[in-house]
Amino acid sequence: MGEKILVTGSTGFIGKRLLKYLLGEGERVRVFLRPESKAEALPAGIEVVRGSFSNLDDLGRAVSDVDCIVHLAGVTKALDEAGYDAGNVMPVQNLLIAVREHNPDLKRFLYVSSLTVGGPASEGTYGVRESDRPCPVSAYGRSKLKAENLCMESSARLPVTIVRPPAVYGPGDQDVFQVFQMLAKGFLVSAGNQSRQRFSMIYVDDLVNGMMAAARSEKAVGHIYYITSPRSYSWDDVIAASRPTLGFTKLHKISLPQSLVFILGTVIGSAGYLLGKPVLVNRDKANELVQDYWVCSPEQAAQDFGFSAKTPLADGVAKTIAWYRRKGWL
């Protein structure tokens, strides 16, 4: 019988693929769901504990008698810094408290963070490394860094591992999906210098494999890892990978100047704040979008536990677009 693993954020894009992987590996899976979350779409055999991250009793029931916790839950949109802290920092803080009180012999706490903690690289080939000083450029990145710091402060008592994915794509994703939507219509709009920008990407199933390889590695205890593609990509790489499947011939590429991106971010963000609703783009998010090099290095994960992303960009893009078409998204 496999280990018992608690997963938070199980109804999200990455969470759904993680559940499929864990069940395929014969693990026993428990998920922590908010009271309003729907459980009907969960695979059979999943144990459900409902509650709030603000309620330590709920968390105590969730973390009791599990071998490993994979914390995926979090927010990518919020009105302000306090909103990001409420969605990304408080849950980690309370989970760690619950583990210390109810499961002090936990075998591993895996926190899924983000490349935004490291910040953009100074060049587009090698990228940021785990030893580099974190330089987040947004409230989202700063909140994930605060959560990381809480994990590392607990690492003397609990076996903690942190992974930082870059952009993640694959079946079910709704963020990179917007790029494929544009390409299917024959245009690509990007923020900043499109010809200079480079970025790391990883296919979702490769990420899940890397996450669990880190969670199962003794060498990974107390460490942070970028789980990423073997190399960085350009917009032209994404276009070339998408063209055979999407079938577009002509493509109009539009690069929005940084100044315009910041103006749009300010206007949209202000409107969202007045309406009390988080928006996809604000001035803070604009600062992420205009960066040239969202690139990170895969070397430490390869060295410590032999991880290498196996899915070539063209194959991952083809699988992803095929899924979108089956679901009627494209």
FIPA-274079 format. One record per residue (C-alpha): x, y, z. Coordinates in steps of 0.05 Angstrom, whole numbers, padded with zeros to 5 digits, always signed. Example, Ala and Ser with C-alpha at 12.3 -4.5 7.8 and 13.67 -1.06 7.14 Angstrom:
2
+00246-00090+00156;+00273-00021+00143;
# end
This chain:
330
+00000+00000+00000;+00026+00068-00019;+00036+00129+00024;-00021+00174+00046;-00012+00242+00014;-00051+00306+00029;-00060+00352-00031;-00085+00424-00026;-00106+00461-00089;-00130+00395-00119;-00185+00426-00161;-00136+00470-00199;-00100+00457-00265;-00037+00426-00234;-00075+00394-00177;-00119+00353-00223;-00059+00325-00259;-00024+00311-00193;-00084+00270-00168;-00083+00228-00231;-00009+00216-00223;-00013+00197-00150;-00071+00148-00160;-00032+00117-00218;+00026+00107-00170;-00019+00071-00120;-00016+00126-00067;-00073+00139-00019;-00097+00210-00030;-00133+00260+00015;-00152+00329-00009;-00169+00391+00031;-00227+00429+00001;-00263+00492+00019;-00337+00482+00040;-00361+00511-00026;-00314+00471-00072;-00346+00416-00114;-00320+00345-00103;-00360+00312-00159;-00304+00317-00209;-00252+00285-00164;-00229+00215-00183;-00258+00156-00145;-00222+00135-00083;-00203+00205-00059;-00214+00222+00014;-00242+00292+00024;-00232+00337+00085;-00269+00403+00081;-00251+00466+00118;-00216+00533+00118;-00143+00550+00121;-00160+00599+00176;-00188+00544+00220;-00134+00504+00256;-00183+00449+00276;-00200+00437+00203;-00127+00435+00185;-00113+00388+00243;-00162+00338+00214;-00131+00346+00145;-00058+00336+00165;-00068+00280+00216;-00038+00212+00197;-00013+00231+00128;+00058+00216+00104;+00067+00275+00057;+00034+00342+00044;+00035+00376-00024;+00013+00447-00016;-00010+00475-00083;-00067+00520-00061;-00058+00595-00068;-00082+00657-00104;-00053+00689-00167;-00099+00750-00166;-00115+00796-00108;-00133+00869-00096;-00071+00886-00058;-00011+00859-00019;-00055+00840+00040;-00099+00798-00007;-00039+00760-00032;-00014+00748+00038;-00083+00723+00059;-00084+00674+00001;-00011+00652-00001;+00022+00665+00066;-00032+00652+00119;-00049+00582+00093;+00024+00560+00096;+00033+00589+00166;-00028+00553+00192;-00012+00488+00157;+00057+00487+00189;+00025+00500+00258;-00024+00443+00246;+00031+00396+00226;+00073+00412+00288;+00012+00399+00332;-00021+00340+00297;+00032+00306+00255;+00103+00321+00280;+00130+00258+00246;+00109+00280+00176;+00156+00251+00124;+00154+00311+00076;+00122+00379+00067;+00127+00400-00006;+00111+00473-00019;+00098+00491-00092;+00122+00562-00100;+00139+00601-00163;+00195+00628-00207;+00167+00697-00190;+00202+00690-00123;+00270+00687-00156;+00251+00744-00202;+00274+00755-00274;+00343+00735-00297;+00395+00783-00322;+00404+00742-00386;+00362+00692-00425;+00405+00630-00430;+00425+00604-00362;+00373+00639-00318;+00367+00647-00244;+00393+00592-00197;+00372+00570-00128;+00433+00603-00097;+00415+00672-00125;+00383+00723-00079;+00307+00725-00089;+00285+00788-00126;+00209+00786-00135;+00181+00844-00176;+00108+00836-00156;+00063+00829-00095;+00048+00758-00117;+00122+00740-00118;+00134+00774-00051;+00077+00734-00019;+00105+00669-00045;+00173+00689-00017;+00143+00702+00051;+00111+00633+00049;+00178+00602+00029;+00212+00636+00088;+00160+00606+00135;+00175+00538+00107;+00250+00546+00114;+00243+00571+00185;+00207+00505+00201;+00258+00462+00164;+00297+00448+00228;+00236+00412+00256;+00200+00389+00193;+00226+00358+00128;+00209+00414+00080;+00223+00418+00005;+00205+00477-00040;+00197+00476-00115;+00191+00537-00160;+00158+00523-00228;+00162+00573-00285;+00103+00581-00334;+00065+00515-00336;+00024+00493-00396;-00016+00432-00414;-00087+00404-00417;-00133+00445-00373;-00089+00507-00368;-00125+00574-00377;-00066+00622-00375;-00019+00600-00431;-00084+00580-00467;-00094+00654-00483;-00030+00652-00525;-00057+00593-00566;-00123+00630-00575;-00087+00689-00606;-00043+00645-00650;-00104+00608-00676;-00132+00675-00698;-00067+00695-00732;-00038+00746-00684;+00005+00749-00622;+00004+00808-00574;+00057+00810-00519;+00080+00860-00467;+00150+00887-00473;+00203+00869-00524;+00177+00807-00560;+00241+00796-00600;+00286+00797-00539;+00243+00760-00488;+00261+00690-00466;+00224+00646-00415;+00224+00578-00383;+00163+00534-00393;+00146+00464-00369;+00092+00414-00391;+00046+00400-00332;+00060+00325-00328;+00135+00338-00327;+00124+00387-00270;+00084+00335-00231;+00139+00284-00241;+00191+00335-00217;+00150+00355-00157;+00143+00284-00133;+00216+00267-00148;+00234+00325-00102;+00184+00302-00049;+00215+00232-00049;+00288+00253-00049;+00324+00252+00017;+00375+00300-00012;+00320+00351-00025;+00302+00360+00048;+00311+00433+00068;+00325+00456-00004;+00292+00496-00060;+00290+00474-00133;+00270+00502-00200;+00230+00449-00236;+00236+00472-00307;+00249+00460-00381;+00318+00439-00405;+00327+00507-00439;+00294+00574-00447;+00246+00590-00504;+00231+00651-00547;+00164+00672-00575;+00188+00646-00643;+00199+00578-00611;+00127+00577-00586;+00102+00600-00654;+00141+00545-00690;+00116+00492-00641;+00043+00515-00650;+00041+00525-00725;+00036+00452-00748;-00024+00438-00702;-00060+00505-00706;-00046+00511-00781;-00040+00587-00785;+00000+00614-00844;+00006+00689-00833;+00019+00717-00764;+00017+00789-00740;+00063+00801-00681;+00050+00861-00637;+00095+00883-00580;+00064+00932-00531;+00114+00983-00505;+00128+00981-00431;+00099+01050-00420;+00033+01029-00451;+00031+00965-00411;+00040+01004-00346;-00014+01054-00366;-00063+00997-00382;-00044+00961-00317;-00056+01024-00277;-00124+01038-00309;-00150+00966-00305;-00122+00957-00235;-00154+01020-00210;-00221+00999-00238;-00215+00932-00205;-00198+00963-00138;-00258+01010-00142;-00303+00952-00158;-00272+00909-00105;-00254+00854-00154;-00184+00826-00170;-00166+00835-00243;-00120+00797-00289;-00075+00857-00304;-00056+00914-00258;+00006+00957-00251;+00038+00904-00207;+00025+00848-00257;+00049+00894-00313;+00117+00895-00279;+00119+00819-00288;+00096+00820-00360;+00147+00869-00387;+00209+00831-00361;+00256+00804-00414;+00281+00740-00382;+00235+00696-00340;+00287+00640-00343;+00311+00591-00290;+00363+00536-00289;+00345+00461-00286;+00414+00440-00263;+00405+00433-00188;+00344+00387-00194;+00382+00345-00245;+00443+00340-00199;+00406+00325-00134;+00352+00276-00156;+00361+00265-00230;+00302+00305-00256;+00298+00324-00329;+00235+00349-00364;+00221+00297-00419;+00168+00329-00461;+00194+00369-00522;+00159+00435-00532;+00128+00414-00599;+00099+00350-00568;+00072+00385-00507;+00040+00440-00548;+00009+00389-00596;-00021+00350-00537;-00047+00414-00505;-00079+00442-00568;-00111+00374-00583;-00142+00375-00513;-00169+00445-00523;-00201+00424-00588;-00233+00362-00557;-00262+00406-00502;-00286+00458-00552;-00240+00512-00525;-00209+00523-00594;
# end
